[in-house]
Amino acid sequence: LLLQKLSRSFIWRILAAQFAISLLTTAPVWPASYVYKNETTQDQIVALSPTHMLILKALSVITYLLYIVCNSIFTVLTSRELFRLRSVLEGNSATTQKIITQQRNIFIIVTVCSINHLLKALQQFAVAVTTYFGLVDLTTLIWSLYPLVNVLSTYSAPICLFLLSPTVRIRLLSPIIPAM
């Protein structure tokens, strides 16, 4: 009932908030204290202090969680709209079948992306917690999983789209496979 009362302006506000939060957390304007170290080799190392690294990791986790919340809201709204279209087009079986297939594909893509981003958020959270408590070995182990988690969250959407969409496959493979 609540989702049926959401206005178009509210949906636009959610979209704006989602993108604004992502933009703000990636902007390099955070006030940070830098640690300058002069070793006997006269090297100078510039790095964020551990406290500010934890703050940035916490902001990263919050961003991912907000992404998942917004993504869930949009998934429900999309589902509602597709069910409405399905009820409108019940007489046309070919069109209905295309809508059902498209709806299934959308849910698969959104679910895979949401789960992968949730894994990335949990990994960032685990790094923040283990760093805070000084568990160096566990932090190192969790960081060693970062390439896998990052690849999953980065490439899951295009891979799912390629696997589930004949149109995408045709457009991507047509330059490679010559027409017969």
C-alpha positions in Angstrom: 0.0 0.0 0.0 2.8 2.4 0.8 4.6 1.8 -2.4 1.5 2.6 -4.4 1.4 6.1 -2.8 4.9 7.0 -3.8 4.9 10.0 -6.1 7.2 10.6 -9.0 8.9 13.5 -7.2 9.7 11.2 -4.2 11.3 8.7 -6.6 13.4 11.5 -8.2 14.5 12.6 -4.7 15.6 9.1 -3.9 17.6 9.0 -7.1 19.1 12.3 -6.4 20.1 11.3 -2.9 21.6 8.1 -4.1 23.8 9.9 -6.6 24.6 12.8 -4.3 25.9 10.5 -1.6 28.0 8.6 -4.1 29.4 11.8 -5.4 30.2 13.3 -2.0 31.9 10.2 -0.6 34.3 10.1 -3.6 35.2 13.7 -3.6 38.8 14.4 -2.4 37.8 17.2 0.0 37.8 15.3 3.3 39.8 17.1 6.0 42.5 14.7 6.8 45.7 14.8 8.9 48.7 13.6 6.9 51.5 11.6 8.4 54.9 12.7 7.2 57.8 10.4 8.0 61.4 11.0 7.3 63.5 7.9 7.5 67.3 7.7 7.4 66.9 7.4 3.6 65.3 10.9 3.6 62.1 9.4 2.0 58.9 11.2 2.7 55.7 9.2 3.0 52.4 11.0 2.7 49.4 9.0 3.9 46.2 9.4 5.7 46.2 8.8 9.4 44.7 5.5 10.6 41.7 7.4 12.1 40.9 9.0 8.9 41.2 5.7 7.0 38.6 4.3 9.4 36.3 7.2 8.7 36.6 6.8 5.0 36.0 3.0 5.3 32.9 3.7 7.4 31.7 6.2 4.8 32.3 3.5 2.1 30.2 1.0 4.1 27.4 3.5 4.6 27.4 4.3 0.9 27.1 0.7 -0.1 24.3 0.1 2.4 22.4 3.2 1.1 22.9 1.9 -2.4 21.4 -1.4 -1.4 18.4 0.3 0.2 17.8 2.5 -2.8 18.3 -0.4 -5.1 15.7 -2.5 -3.2 13.2 0.3 -3.4 13.6 0.7 -7.1 13.4 -3.1 -7.6 10.0 -3.2 -5.8 8.8 -0.2 -7.8 10.0 -1.8 -11.1 8.3 -5.0 -10.1 5.0 -3.2 -9.4 5.1 -1.5 -12.8 5.9 -4.7 -14.6 3.0 -6.5 -12.9 0.7 -3.6 -13.9 1.9 -3.9 -17.5 1.3 -7.7 -17.3 -2.3 -7.3 -16.2 -2.9 -4.7 -18.9 -1.5 -7.0 -21.7 -3.0 -10.3 -20.6 -4.8 -10.8 -23.9 -1.6 -10.7 -25.9 0.4 -13.9 -25.0 3.5 -13.1 -27.1 3.8 -9.6 -25.5 3.1 -11.0 -22.0 5.7 -13.7 -22.4 8.3 -11.0 -23.4 7.4 -8.9 -20.4 7.6 -11.9 -18.0 11.0 -12.8 -19.5 12.2 -9.2 -19.2 11.0 -9.0 -15.6 12.8 -12.3 -14.7 16.0 -10.9 -16.3 15.7 -7.6 -14.4 15.3 -9.4 -11.1 18.3 -11.7 -11.7 20.5 -8.7 -12.6 19.4 -6.6 -9.7 19.7 -9.4 -7.2 23.2 -10.4 -8.4 24.4 -6.8 -8.2 22.8 -6.2 -4.8 24.3 -9.3 -3.3 27.8 -8.5 -4.7 27.6 -4.9 -3.4 26.5 -6.2 -0.1 29.5 -8.5 0.0 31.8 -5.6 -0.8 30.2 -3.5 2.0 30.6 -6.4 4.4 34.2 -6.8 3.4 34.9 -3.0 3.9 33.1 -3.2 7.3 35.3 -6.2 8.3 38.4 -4.4 7.3 37.3 -1.3 9.4 36.6 -3.5 12.4 39.7 -5.6 12.2 41.8 -2.4 11.7 40.2 -0.7 14.6 40.9 -3.7 16.9 44.5 -4.1 15.6 44.0 -7.6 14.2 46.7 -7.3 11.6 46.7 -10.9 10.4 42.9 -11.0 9.9 43.0 -7.6 8.2 45.7 -8.9 5.8 43.6 -11.9 5.1 40.5 -9.9 4.4 42.4 -7.4 2.2 43.7 -10.4 0.2 40.1 -11.1 -0.8 39.6 -7.5 -2.1 40.4 -8.2 -5.8 37.8 -11.0 -5.9 35.1 -9.0 -4.2 35.9 -5.9 -6.3 35.8 -7.9 -9.6 32.5 -9.5 -8.6 30.9 -6.2 -7.8 32.3 -4.5 -10.9 31.7 -7.1 -13.6 28.6 -8.9 -12.3 26.1 -6.5 -14.0 27.7 -6.6 -17.5 28.2 -10.3 -17.4 24.6 -10.9 -16.3 23.4 -8.5 -19.0 25.4 -10.3 -21.6 24.1 -13.7 -20.5 20.5 -12.7 -20.2 20.0 -10.3 -23.1 19.9 -11.6 -26.7 20.0 -8.0 -27.9 23.2 -7.3 -26.0 24.8 -10.5 -27.2 24.0 -9.7 -30.9 25.3 -6.2 -30.7 28.5 -7.2 -28.9 29.2 -10.3 -31.0 28.2 -9.0 -34.4 31.5 -7.3 -35.1 33.3 -10.6 -34.1 31.1 -13.2 -35.8 30.7 -12.5 -39.6 27.2 -12.7 -41.0 26.5 -15.9 -42.9 
